Amino acid sequence: MNLATLIGLVILLLAIALILVYFLRQAFDSSDTSRIDEMPEDDPYLNDRDQAHDRHL
């Protein structure tokens, strides 16, 4: 490979990586959890570790 091909490949890979990071940061935006998945205040909170709601077989 000559130098121009190597530099072009590095620039292309860098652009792909930056686009991937940009969209991943938007997907993992933690401020969306309170805006989208807001829990209603009138429902009691279901504790995952509480065995009272487990199905007894």
C-alpha positions in Angstrom: 0.0 0.0 0.0 1.2 3.4 -0.7 1.0 6.3 1.8 -2.1 7.9 0.3 -4.0 4.6 0.5 -3.0 4.1 4.1 -4.0 7.7 5.1 -7.3 7.3 3.3 -8.0 4.0 5.1 -7.2 5.5 8.5 -9.5 8.5 7.8 -12.3 6.2 6.7 -12.0 4.0 9.8 -11.8 7.1 12.1 -15.0 8.5 10.5 -16.8 5.2 10.9 -15.7 5.0 14.6 -16.8 8.5 15.3 -20.2 7.9 13.7 -20.6 4.7 15.8 -19.7 6.5 19.0 -22.1 9.4 18.2 -25.1 7.1 17.8 -24.2 4.9 20.7 -23.9 7.9 23.0 -27.4 8.9 21.9 -28.8 5.4 22.5 -27.3 5.2 26.0 -28.4 8.7 27.1 -29.4 8.1 30.8 -31.5 11.3 31.0 -34.1 9.6 28.7 -35.0 7.1 31.5 -36.9 9.7 33.5 -38.5 11.3 30.5 -39.6 8.1 28.7 -40.0 5.5 31.4 -41.4 7.6 34.2 -43.1 5.4 36.8 -46.6 6.5 37.9 -46.8 7.8 41.4 -50.0 6.0 42.3 -48.6 2.5 41.6 -46.6 0.8 44.4 -43.0 0.0 43.5 -42.4 -3.7 42.9 -39.2 -4.8 44.5 -37.3 -7.3 42.3 -35.9 -9.0 45.4 -39.2 -9.4 47.1 -40.4 -13.0 47.0 -44.0 -12.1 47.7 -44.8 -11.7 44.0 -43.1 -15.0 43.0 -45.3 -17.7 41.6 -45.4 -20.7 43.9 -45.6 -24.0 42.0 
